[in-house]
Amino acid sequence: MERLILPQAAWRDRAGLAALCDALGAAQGDARFVGGAVRDTLLELPVQDIDIATRLTPETVLQRLKDADIRAVPTGLAHGTITAVLPDGPVEVTTLRRDIATDGRHATIAFTDDWKDDAARRDFTINALYADPLTGALFDYFGGLDDLAARQVRFIGDPLQRIAEDHLRILRFFRFLARFGDVADPAGIAACTARANDLMALSRERIADELLKLLRVPGAATIVPMMIDNGILAPVLPEITSANRLIRLISLEKEAGIAGDPIRRLAALLTNQPALGEAIGARLKLSIANRKRLMLALDSTPPANPRALAYRIGVEGAIDRLLLHGAAKNAIEQLGLLSNWGPPRLPISGGVLVERGIDRGPDVARTLRQIEDQWVAENFPDDARLTSIIDAAVDQALRATRN
């Protein structure tokens, strides 16, 4: 039977990659491309990250790269991973491994020279595809090519065992299903449903990272409802009970030509309570900026003037509020007002008001705020109108002082 070959792709011509493969003994069968680069090339998708699996020990890899004058960073030496720094970006090189013991969060591994052993410890069949760097010959030990053709995400071996090894695979299963899958493997879904409580053993940072990756892809509109129906998120995010607003949001993002944003989509899964946004953000250990963004997004005050809103809370926050709380038709129109627009700076300072006779302190702050409020309410008028606003505010402040 004719052997399948990895199609040619731009990433295979990256500067320094051929020299790296040569140093790792590709000609002797000691190194192969693996994982996402192989999978995405077969799907005709752009490739960002390149991973190489090798039969060489980590110490040998380090020496080979040193001899080839390729910079090497021992990023995960205990687990056999070394990063080769090439002109067009890093390449991760990992020695073949097999699991000795796992606890759902960490694995104790041993190095091996058996390609099938290495493939067997991976999560899904479509991620366990290898390719010879020189000939492009493909190596598939668990039916990944057939699953890729069927757009099916399937665990390697027993799904319950794979999940027991690494609980995060529950969320990864649905993320990969959202990105690549048309066929939902019943055994995989059943295993994830049965072991959903295992997610509680994971750090909230790992959960947040995987969940936000899932929410970033268009297929989230189909997969998140499936996760809710099967109780996947309930152990760690019981507040998420409906995906209706997420589905609406993704549709609006597409109609408006706006890239899907995971924080905005997370907000769509929550009820309109800013305090809840703060609580969820804290639970997931999100950055302070993203916690604040969740809170602002969950303020359901109807957005009236989009530019005024953007001035107060930022363009990103205004887009969130328009998409989440605006009427669908109006939201698209109002988003147009923010396209290629940035909030201006108020072209006056308190010093100008002091020069015009207003006392320093609360009087200046109050007058400046009055001027700003009027300027924003009138949609940032030109200098002539701003001068009139300033004159009126100063006159009012001086009269109040005299009285």
Secondary structure by P-SEA (a helix, b strand, c coil): cbbbbccccccccccaaaaaaaaaccccccbbbbcaaaaaaaacccccbbbbbccccaaaaaaaaaaacbbbbccccccbbbbbbcccbbbbbbcbbbbcccccccccccccccaaaaaaacccccccccccccccbbbbccaaaaaaaaccccccccaaaaaaaccaaaaaaaaaaacccccccaaaaaaaaaaccccccccaaaaaaaaaaaaacccccccaaaaaaaccccccccccccaaaaaaaaaaaaaacccccaaaaaaaaccccaaaaaaaaaaacccaaaaaaaaaaacccccccaaaaaaaccaaaaaaaaaccccaaaaaaaaaaacccccccccccaaaaaaacccccaaaaaaaaaaaaaaaaaccccaaaaaaaaaaaaaaaaaaaac
